[in-house]
Amino acid sequence: MLPSPYNPGAGAAPPVLAGREDILGDLDELITRASHFGRGGGPLIWTGVRGVGKTVAMSEARTRAARRDFRTAHLTADRSAGLASRIAEALATMLACAARRC
């Protein structure tokens, strides 16, 4: 019997990204549309209970977007700060990084 690829750890990538083909396929389609048409369509919203792999999927999404020369912003929304300020901070960080070409 093969060892389980599941290795819990708050966003730590497992050895295999199993079961995420559909959502990552949706992301690839959105990136392709944005590349060709200047817009990708509607937003992707991934929800789920804690520990189902949302953070790991988002990390893979950011990697795939970067491979296609898209910039991404990362933020964590919670009740301790307003969403607008979190978005502004994440976008400012992303734009500063883009200016430095990091």
C-alpha positions as CSV (number, residue, x, y, z in Angstrom):
1,M,0.0,0.0,0.0
2,L,1.3,3.5,-0.9
3,P,1.6,6.0,1.9
4,S,-1.2,8.7,2.0
5,P,-0.3,11.9,0.1
6,Y,-2.3,13.8,2.6
7,N,-0.1,15.8,4.9
8,P,-2.0,18.4,6.9
9,G,-0.3,21.7,7.7
10,A,-2.1,25.0,7.2
11,G,-1.4,25.6,3.5
12,A,1.6,23.4,3.1
13,A,1.5,21.8,-0.3
14,P,0.9,18.0,-0.3
15,P,3.1,15.9,-2.6
16,V,0.1,15.4,-5.0
17,L,-2.6,18.0,-5.8
18,A,-5.4,15.4,-6.1
19,G,-9.0,16.3,-6.7
20,R,-8.5,19.9,-7.8
21,E,-8.5,19.4,-11.5
22,D,-11.9,21.0,-12.1
23,I,-11.2,24.2,-10.1
24,L,-7.7,24.6,-11.6
25,G,-9.1,23.9,-15.0
26,D,-11.6,26.8,-14.5
27,L,-8.6,29.0,-13.5
28,D,-6.7,28.0,-16.6
29,E,-9.7,28.9,-18.7
30,L,-10.1,32.3,-17.0
31,I,-6.4,33.1,-17.6
32,T,-6.6,32.0,-21.3
33,R,-9.6,34.2,-21.9
34,A,-7.9,37.1,-20.2
35,S,-4.8,36.6,-22.3
36,H,-6.8,36.5,-25.6
37,F,-9.7,38.9,-24.9
38,G,-8.5,41.2,-22.2
39,R,-11.0,39.9,-19.8
40,G,-11.5,36.6,-18.1
41,G,-15.2,36.5,-17.4
42,G,-16.7,36.3,-13.9
43,P,-14.7,35.8,-10.7
44,L,-13.8,32.4,-9.3
45,I,-15.0,32.0,-5.7
46,W,-13.6,29.0,-3.8
47,T,-15.3,28.2,-0.5
48,G,-15.0,25.3,1.9
49,V,-14.5,24.4,5.5
50,R,-11.1,24.7,7.1
51,G,-8.6,22.2,5.9
52,V,-10.0,21.2,2.5
53,G,-7.2,22.7,0.5
54,K,-8.3,26.2,-0.4
55,T,-4.9,27.8,0.4
56,V,-3.0,25.1,-1.4
57,A,-5.2,25.5,-4.5
58,M,-4.8,29.3,-4.4
59,S,-1.0,28.9,-4.2
60,E,-1.1,26.7,-7.3
61,A,-3.4,29.3,-8.9
62,R,-0.9,32.1,-8.3
63,T,1.9,29.9,-9.7
64,R,-0.1,29.2,-12.9
65,A,-1.0,32.9,-13.3
66,A,2.6,34.0,-12.8
67,R,3.8,31.5,-15.5
68,R,1.5,33.4,-17.9
69,D,2.8,36.8,-16.8
70,F,-0.1,37.7,-14.7
71,R,0.3,39.5,-11.4
72,T,-1.6,38.4,-8.4
73,A,-2.4,39.9,-5.0
74,H,-2.8,37.8,-1.9
75,L,-4.9,38.8,1.1
76,T,-6.6,37.1,4.0
77,A,-10.0,38.5,4.9
78,D,-11.1,38.3,8.5
79,R,-13.1,40.3,10.9
80,S,-10.2,42.2,12.5
81,A,-9.9,44.7,9.6
82,G,-12.1,46.1,6.9
83,L,-12.1,44.3,3.5
84,A,-11.5,47.5,1.6
85,S,-8.3,48.3,3.5
86,R,-7.1,44.7,3.1
87,I,-7.7,44.9,-0.7
88,A,-5.9,48.2,-0.9
89,E,-2.9,46.9,1.0
90,A,-2.7,43.7,-1.1
91,L,-2.9,45.7,-4.3
92,A,-0.2,48.2,-3.1
93,T,2.1,45.3,-2.3
94,M,1.5,43.7,-5.7
95,L,2.1,47.0,-7.6
96,A,5.3,47.7,-5.6
97,C,6.6,44.2,-6.5
98,A,5.6,44.7,-10.2
99,A,7.6,48.0,-10.2
100,R,10.7,46.2,-8.8
101,R,10.1,43.2,-11.2
102,C,10.1,40.7,-8.3
